Amino acid sequence: MNKQPETAIIRRITPSLDNARYAIKRAIGGEIVVEADIFKEGHDEVTAVLKWRPAGAAAWRETPMKPLTNDRWTGSLRVTAPGAWEFTIEAWGDVFFSWQHELEKKFAAGLRDLQSEILEGAGFVEAAAARAGKPDAAALKKFAAGLRKAAAEEAHATAHDPVLCALMTVYADRSLATSAEPHPVWVDRERATFAAWYEFFPRSAEGKPDSGSKFRDCLGRIDDAKAMGFDVIYFPPIHPIGTTNRKGRNNSLRCEPGEPGVPYAIGNNKQGVNGGGHKDVAPELGTLEDFDWLVGEVRARGLEIALDFAINCSPDHPYVKAHPEWFFKRPDGTIKYAENPPKKYEDVYPLNFHNDDWRGLWDELRDVILFWCGHGVRIFRVDNPHTKPVSFWEWVIAEVTAKFPDTVFLSEAFTRPKMMQELAKAGFNQSYTYFTWRNSKAELAEYLTELTQSDLKEFFRANFFTNTPDILPEFLQKGGRPAFLIRAVLATMACPVYGIYSGFELCENSPIPGREEYADSEKYQFKGRDWNAPGNIKEFLTRLNTIRRQNRALQEYSNLRIQTAENDNLLCFSKATASLDNLILVIVTVDPWQPQTAFVHVPLAEFGIGENDAYVAEDLLTGERFTWRGNRNFVALNPHTRPAHVFRIRRWLDREDGQDIFA
Amino acid sequence: MNKQPETAIIRRITPSLDNARYAIKRAIGGEIVVEADIFKEGHDEVTAVLKWRPAGAAAWRETPMKPLTNDRWTGSLRVTAPGAWEFTIEAWGDVFFSWQHELEKKFAAGLRDLQSEILEGAGFVEAAAARAGKPDAAALKKFAAGLRKAAAEEAHATAHDPVLCALMTVYADRSLATSAEPHPVWVDRERATFAAWYEFFPRSAEGKPDSGSKFRDCLGRIDDAKAMGFDVIYFPPIHPIGTTNRKGRNNSLRCEPGEPGVPYAIGNNKQGVNGGGHKDVAPELGTLEDFDWLVGEVRARGLEIALDFAINCSPDHPYVKAHPEWFFKRPDGTIKYAENPPKKYEDVYPLNFHNDDWRGLWDELRDVILFWCGHGVRIFRVDNPHTKPVSFWEWVIAEVTAKFPDTVFLSEAFTRPKMMQELAKAGFNQSYTYFTWRNSKAELAEYLTELTQSDLKEFFRANFFTNTPDILPEFLQKGGRPAFLIRAVLATMACPVYGIYSGFELCENSPIPGREEYADSEKYQFKGRDWNAPGNIKEFLTRLNTIRRQNRALQEYSNLRIQTAENDNLLCFSKATASLDNLILVIVTVDPWQPQTAFVHVPLAEFGIGENDAYVAEDLLTGERFTWRGNRNFVALNPHTRPAHVFRIRRWLDREDGQDIFA
């Protein structure tokens, strides 16, 4: 122990994930309110600063922290650009301000024989001058010289001179300062924190019942999605599909000739120009050049393509021959297929992440992601990450973002809560959630509060999918078109990032009886569709997406607050910006069958509205404007015609020419 | 990254202080119930074990952990000897039990073509045999050979064979196990967790009004303390006392000739055989040999001496000349005395723990403690530790206990809560508390609960002092003898470690008017006393100490539970052993003036007593026995004659010959 050990104590820093092992997340411009226990022995004046910087930057920015009560301190910073950041706290006993404080006490007690004290203070100021740059050093030297000549009254005044105090703050003696360990922060780029995802199978782009579309046929579907307001186009796997044990319609073990196979059975070493594996595209969709062209077309429209990263290998995957050691083996030396006993998945070979050449496997999987980054893809929806080691994800996400910092990863881990959370901590920017199975008002209120108000908000960012190729929720099956309207309102209004799997806009809801799966799922077959079929809700979705874009409160994550609606079938929540310039109040029915009415409570105090002030509630879905006063107001919803109010609340600003002006 | 990164995830371990930076504390035989989030990717069966050992021991002991809900696991251990221990958690995906689980599912589904599976299992068993010692290896090989020949039914039975399962548990494949970081534990020796301290100034041993006693005169006082049941004799500083600016009676700046000075003004370079500083004794008390003799006498009586470690230097301390660089200096080069503006303490020079030769100072202070350890002292009450760096205490306690592991440190930090707690984390075995200023029932109930039921119980162990040379609480000043009885009951019954400063047993309570300080304090003067003065409460203290020794529940710390008494002036609390073989219920008045009555609620369920069972409440203060039934019972207390009931609750055991037998 030859270095001075810590002098100030800094403990219990929040926010902190597993003691700074993992990064908290923020959107660009996001605030981090940091708190910590900070104290020191003795009676010195403690100074503490909050410091932050882009990770690896040479210089820290810093801001003073302020004491709350009981040795708890707070400070706040804002992150201004995407990528890796870090913050820390530095604290020290400040000799100058301790001196000032003691001088003040002596002066107040009437002592005037303070020559020794004054010279001591001059010494502190001179030491600061030695640390300062040129003009400040001169100013400090002048203060010190003044002190050396000063009588008690003058010295007392100088000690409190605001210029001197400011300079002594800047050039404080930090030689014995204690620094906390750096706390990592990940700042997501804008589309990682505010986006509307539209998932479709490229082979289904044109809705042909007997044959597949190609990349070059996808623009119609993409333009339609763009017109509805979506901005991320997400494709299930686009790679060659295995033929060995290929599945047929409705997951049949028998595949008829001409059936297209499941895109998740990845790899066909007889196809493709690039080995036929994860770095290749299925020839039936086109070529890599076609894909590159499509990426460019999508980008030109201001949209972005998300690919599926599914670590599944069909028996025909090139890895099987090139790297048999990457797979699990039976005692007879053959490769094991996937099982969930007694079910067998003979078309999928799982990979052994801990095989002797694990490093080779991990590197290759990283290279797959980097390959698609090289083709302009920056969003990856990751299939079943919870069946691979968390440490792999932590490593691979760090490797990829080191080269392509704007890469976004969505975790498709439908599993137990702690694993879902750990994956988010390990680096996934977004996560699928239990939203799909939260239908009652009580369930929704509890879950939305947990997501946006608990510690989860620091690192677990929801992407609310209404449906997926694997999940046709019972609520949509039974509730019909009104249920689709309801779930659309919930997904779009409650969560800045959400998605639909195509067909949702058409209210497709034919299940395999008794299951939450689609009948005749396009995972296994070509699927005929009229993308403008009667009864579709495309206009409603368009309206919702427009509202999201026009109202900043809906683009923030943790500003959701459940509000009171006096009816167990009406969910009411608010979203407001910190400056209160955008106030949204959503009231949505969760009953897809009956009309419902209720008094709802407008959170006047949270919205900065006086108890007796008039305000306007403008329904952004219909354009209607109501002038209200007081917090309790009556609403009537009908799931068929008006499943929700999305009110923008406009505060009274002024009265001009006998007219009230509202924000 | 060439080593396999963590495979299992182990997070949120409890108990854990600042992420295992500091040791939790336990008494000998104490239990540590450890919990953690433990999980793993995929569907493997997870196994987790709790491991512990004396710090630095070669081998770990271990016990299986069990899952609770939601990936939370628990396990429990007991520490069996004093000193430094550590625990950790190891977890892994268990190939054999995962195999067993999958085989079971296939078997249950009616599958019998399981040859490949059975051979795989045999392989796992053979691998375990290779890890096992001789007899177990043979047994495992036999199981493996049996499996290799087995049909499905037989293999299924073998997979569940309890002997095989036990062996496969012992010889599990842990090559991919994850270990959590070690968590330190400090186990206190018995007298650190159960003791009654008696503080007296050796110079006051005989109670002479005009002259001081010597070490060789102390046995009378010590025998009296022993007779009352005390077992730690604590002396304020015994070192040479400075003469420069020596304080007189009642803290007077003028010291008359012959006045003895304040023992906390340590150091007189004109006295002593050993420099006259912290490694010396005041000649007026005797010699180092006299002190050694006294240590031996005290030890022979089964008691122990505690010394005061007060880092105070008088202007006459040898350090001032030998190490002027250790002190703070004025601009004119003279050494600064202590101040609390506008108060000046010209008889004390504070040390600068961060001076350029800080390492030399720290080493010297450590050597002071080691010096007294070398003279048989193992308990140090540390004066004002919160005015020295916490890092110094963490370092010096580790240095001392490395050589003398049975050394006990008591922190006298009357300051803000977080500093008090940090000192306890840094290594202090015991701490002074706010007990002295908690007088009402509500205050006491809240504070006792915080100390014994919150996280504090893991590291902050209270030593309840009723009074100190510096503190004569207002409650004792105003409440007179009944107040002394009340505070004695509270200190002895609520806290396994407590202390009194001598004079308490005589109900001394003359204050400096308007202050919580003793008039004519013996800190500054000789003090005449009759140690058997009328009105003393020595018999009462003796009874309380006897009760403590005879009832194990009172020797435990965190078993205190506040119970209901239907009167705001009666505090009721229970202490019970885990095995319920010692059940104590204390009811004490906090009103030193008026009699109080109430119904109190006996915690029948906590005590394992049926709602309709008869039980005996034996008052250990008086010997009275009451037979009660039901939880609500009437008590009447009188602060003058019966300030408390200390009931030992005796459960009904049996009925024999028409007589009820109680525990």
Interface residues (C-beta under 8 A of the other chain):
Chain A: M1 N2 Q4 P5 E6 T7 I9 R11 R12 D18 N19 D37 F39 E41 G42 H43 N70 D71 E102 K105 K106 A109 G110 L111 S116 L119 E120 G123 L176 R330 P331 D332 E339 N340 P341 P342 H354 W358 R359 H386 T387 K388 P389 V390 S391 F392 E394 W395 R416 P417 K418 M419 E422
Chain B: M1 N2 Q4 P5 E6 T7 I9 R11 R12 D18 N19 D37 F39 E41 G42 H43 N70 D71 E102 K105 K106 A109 G110 L111 S116 L119 E120 G123 L176 R330 P331 D332 E339 N340 P341 P342 H354 W358 R359 H386 T387 K388 P389 V390 S391 F392 E394 W395 R416 P417 K418 M419 E422
